[in-house]
């Protein structure tokens, strides 16, 4: 089975809208774990508009499933990750002002920088994943940088899927084959949902993990969190 890591950023956004601690992001993370999630993902940003730095050690201390911290590897982010030592860190090329991730790394032109960062995380015993577009050259370059995994940026797949599912998934299958032949693990994330997730899993059965937040939280408004996680997990069998 492919693991489901639930991104709880939107839970933190809801909390921050009113102040206080409702909803409690740690409680929601533990509920996700109880309902069958294989991991929890967070993406702390410099302005703390959703996950706050103070949330990170609390989550680390509470969770028993895999903890994945994603973000741009600035010095303060690197320090945050190394101090809290999640199972996985996912490196994304986001600027601080970005609302959400909207592209993978230009790995070729950032190879030296990414190699330096992955070396530091590897020395700390943290699995490192690099967020990439479905491009074989980027995947090969991530392997050269020392990444343990790549995460394929799947918004282009989600956009084309309703109109032509085969064309939508084709570049992702090719990129996934390159990752496998390079000896790396494979993750995927961004705009995956209950409509398109099963098809991607069928075409890339060796997918290790998907990280899903926005769509899953939106579905939970109607289905409830437990049933939503159950349905996403069913897509990954």
Residue pairs with C-beta under 8 A, 6 or more apart in sequence:
1 233
1 236
1 237
2 201
2 207
2 208
2 209
2 210
2 236
3 38
3 39
3 66
3 208
3 209
3 210
3 236
4 36
4 37
4 38
4 39
4 209
4 210
4 212
4 229
4 232
4 233
4 236
5 37
5 38
5 39
5 40
5 41
5 66
5 68
5 209
5 210
5 211
5 212
6 29
6 32
6 37
6 39
6 40
6 41
6 211
6 212
6 213
6 216
6 229
7 40
7 41
7 42
7 43
7 189
7 211
7 212
7 213
7 214
7 216
8 25
8 28
8 29
8 32
8 40
8 41
8 42
8 51
8 213
9 42
9 43
9 50
9 51
9 213
10 50
10 213
10 214
10 217
11 23
11 25
11 28
11 217
12 25
12 42
12 50
12 51
12 52
12 55
13 49
13 50
14 23
15 21
15 22
15 23
15 24
15 25
16 48
16 49
16 50
16 52
25 51
25 55
25 59
26 55
26 58
26 59
26 62
28 225
29 40
29 59
29 62
29 63
30 62
30 63
31 225
31 226
32 40
32 225
32 229
33 40
33 63
33 64
33 65
35 225
35 226
35 229
35 230
36 229
36 230
36 233
37 65
37 229
38 65
38 66
38 209
39 65
39 66
39 67
39 68
39 87
39 88
39 209
39 211
40 59
40 63
40 65
40 66
40 67
40 68
41 68
41 69
41 70
41 90
41 189
41 211
41 213
42 51
42 55
42 56
42 59
42 68
42 69
42 70
43 50
43 51
43 69
43 70
43 71
43 92
43 101
44 50
44 51
44 52
44 53
44 55
44 56
44 69
44 71
44 77
44 80
45 51
45 71
45 94
45 96
46 74
46 76
46 96
47 96
53 80
56 69
56 80
56 84
57 83
57 84
59 67
60 67
60 84
60 85
60 86
66 86
66 87
66 88
67 84
67 86
67 87
67 88
68 86
68 87
68 88
68 89
68 90
68 129
68 211
69 80
69 81
69 84
69 86
69 88
69 89
69 90
70 89
70 90
70 91
70 92
70 131
70 211
71 77
71 90
71 91
71 92
71 94
72 91
72 92
72 93
72 94
72 95
72 96
73 91
73 117
78 117
78 120
78 121
81 89
81 121
81 124
81 126
82 120
82 121
82 124
82 126
85 124
85 125
85 126
86 126
87 126
87 127
88 126
88 127
88 128
88 129
88 149
89 121
89 126
89 127
89 128
89 129
90 128
90 129
90 130
90 131
90 151
90 187
90 211
91 105
91 114
91 117
91 118
91 128
91 129
91 130
91 131
92 101
92 105
92 131
93 101
93 103
93 104
93 105
93 106
93 110
93 131
94 101
100 190
100 214
101 131
101 153
101 190
102 155
103 133
103 153
104 130
104 131
104 132
104 133
104 135
104 138
104 152
104 153
105 114
105 130
105 131
105 132
105 138
105 142
106 138
107 114
107 130
107 132
107 137
107 138
107 141
107 142
107 145
108 137
108 138
108 141
111 141
111 144
111 145
114 130
114 142
114 145
114 147
115 144
115 145
115 146
117 128
118 128
118 130
118 145
118 146
118 147
119 146
121 127
121 128
122 128
122 146
122 148
127 148
127 149
128 146
128 147
128 148
128 149
129 147
129 148
129 149
129 150
129 151
129 185
129 187
130 142
130 145
130 147
130 149
130 150
130 151
131 150
131 151
131 153
132 138
132 139
132 142
132 150
132 151
132 152
132 153
132 175
133 152
133 153
133 156
134 152
134 153
134 156
134 157
134 171
134 172
134 174
134 175
135 171
135 175
136 174
136 175
136 178
138 150
138 175
139 150
139 175
139 178
139 179
139 182
139 184
140 178
140 182
142 150
142 182
142 184
143 179
143 182
143 183
143 184
147 184
148 184
148 185
149 179
149 184
149 185
149 186
149 187
149 208
149 209
150 175
150 179
150 184
150 185
150 186
150 187
151 187
151 188
151 189
151 211
152 172
152 175
152 176
152 186
152 187
152 188
152 189
153 189
153 190
154 172
154 188
154 189
154 190
154 191
154 192
154 200
155 190
155 191
156 168
156 171
157 168
157 169
157 172
157 191
157 192
157 196
157 200
158 168
158 190
158 191
158 192
158 193
158 196
159 168
159 191
160 167
160 168
161 168
161 169
161 195
161 196
161 199
162 195
165 196
165 199
168 196
169 199
169 200
169 203
169 204
172 188
172 200
172 203
172 204
173 203
173 204
176 186
176 204
176 206
176 207
179 185
179 186
180 186
180 206
185 208
185 209
186 204
186 206
186 207
186 208
186 209
187 207
187 208
187 209
187 210
187 211
188 200
188 204
188 207
188 209
188 210
188 211
189 210
189 211
189 212
191 214
191 215
192 200
192 210
192 212
192 215
193 212
193 215
193 216
193 219
194 215
194 219
194 231
194 232
194 235
197 210
197 212
197 232
197 235
197 236
198 235
198 236
200 207
201 207
201 235
201 236
210 236
212 232
216 228
216 229
216 232
219 228
219 231
220 228
223 231
